[in-house]
Amino acid sequence: MMNATVARITEIGIGRHARTLAVLRWSDYALVVVCGLGAIGMLPDLVLAAGKAQWPELVGQGLLAAVLAFAAFTGWRHVGVIDPRVWRSYLWIFPLLAAWAVLVAFAIVVTWASQEANAGPDNIVQRLTELFGALYLAGVAMPGFVCVLLLRRMRIAPMGVRLGELLAGLGRHSGASGLVATKVERISLPRGLAYGAAGAAVLLGAIVAPFPTESEKATKVLSVINQLTLLGFFLLVRARRYFQVSADSLLAVDKRPPILFLRSFDDDERPKYADSRRALLDFSLETRLANHFYRFGPFIAIGSPKEPVPQLGAARVLLPDDQWQSRVLGWMKDANLIIMYSGKTQWVNWELRKVVEAGAPPA
C-alpha cells in the first residue's frame, strides 16, 4: 500500500508588516533627502566658523552636521532592501532627530516671542520655515521609531518566527555576489562618473545658492531652485543606469546558477524627469527584486533593443532577434529560480509556455 502525501497550502498574512515597512520607507526618503541636503547645506557655515575661529559655534554646528549625515547614511543603507541590521541604527538616529527638532522648535518660539514687536514679514516667514522644518523632522522620527520597534517584535504567523530572524536566516543562505568584483564591466563607467559629478554639482549649487529676503524674488528663486534640484536628481538617476553591469560580464565572474527575470519590455518602469527626486530612492519593483535576489545568484534578463542604456534592475544583455530565444532557453535550463511578470504579449506567453514545458514553473 502506497503512502499518500497530502499537499498543504499555508496562507501567510503580511499586511501589517507591509504597512509598517511603508511608513519606514517614507522615513528613509526624508532621512536621505532632507537630512542629506541639510548636512551639505551646513558646509559653508562650518567653513566660515572655522575661518573666524568661532569654536563653540563650530563644535555645535559640526555635531549637528554629523547627526544629519549619519541620518542620511542610515536611510540610504535601507533604501531598496529590508535589512534588520540597519534597524539598530534607527534606534539611535530617530531619538536624536526628535530631540534636536524639539530643541530647535523651542528656541524658535522663545526667540520669536521675545522679538515679536520688531519682527518684520521676512523674519516671520523665515521663522515659520525653520519651525516647519523642525516639526517635519519630528513627525518623521517619532513614527519611524515606533515602526522599528514594531518590526523588531513582529512575528510571521503561522511560522512563529520574528521577521528579523527570518530575514537573517535567508541571509545565511546567500553567497558572495559577483557584483563585488572590481573587474566586472559596467555599461559605461566614464559616462556614469560624468553624470554623477554633474548631478552632485547641480544639487550643491542649488543648496548653497543665496536666498533673497524679498518675497517676490524669493518665490522666483525658489522655483528655479526646485527645477535645479529635479535636474540634479535626474542626472544622478541617469548615472546609476551607466554604473550597471552587463549580464555576460556578471555571469563570467559569478558562477552560481542564475536567477532569470522574464517580462515584457512594456513593463519596464521608466522614471520621468518630474519624478526623478522620488526615483532616486523609491526603486521600482524590478530593482527591489534585484536588490534581494542578487545575494542568491546573478539576477539577469534580456534587454530591450530600444534602450541601449538599460533601466535599473536586472543585469541585461542586448541580443539580435535571431539569438535571444536560444539564450533564454539556455538560461532556463541553468536557472536556480525563474521570476516572471505575467502578461498578454506574444513573447511573454512564449516564454511562459517554454518554462512550463521544461517543468520549471516560474515564481
Buried (B, 14 or more C-beta within 10 A) or exposed (E): EEEEEEEEEEEEEEEEBEEBBEBBBBBBBBBBBBBBBBBBBBBEBBEEBBEEEBEEBBEEBBEBBEBBBBBBBBBBBBBBEBBBEBBEBBEEBBEBBBEBBBEBBEEBEEBBEEEEEEBEEEBEEBBEEBBEBBBEBBBBBBBBBBBBBBBBEBEBEEEEEBBBBBBBEEEEEBEEBBBEBEEBEBBBEEBBBBBBEBBBEBBBEBBEEEEEEEEEEBEEBEEEBEEBBBBBBBBBBBBBBBBBBBBBBBBBBBEBBBBBBBBBBEBBEEBEEEBBBBBBBBBBEBBBBBBBBBBBBBBBBBBBEEBEEBBBBBBBBBBEEEEBBEBBEEBBEEBEBBBBBEBEEEBBEEBBEBBEEEEBEBE
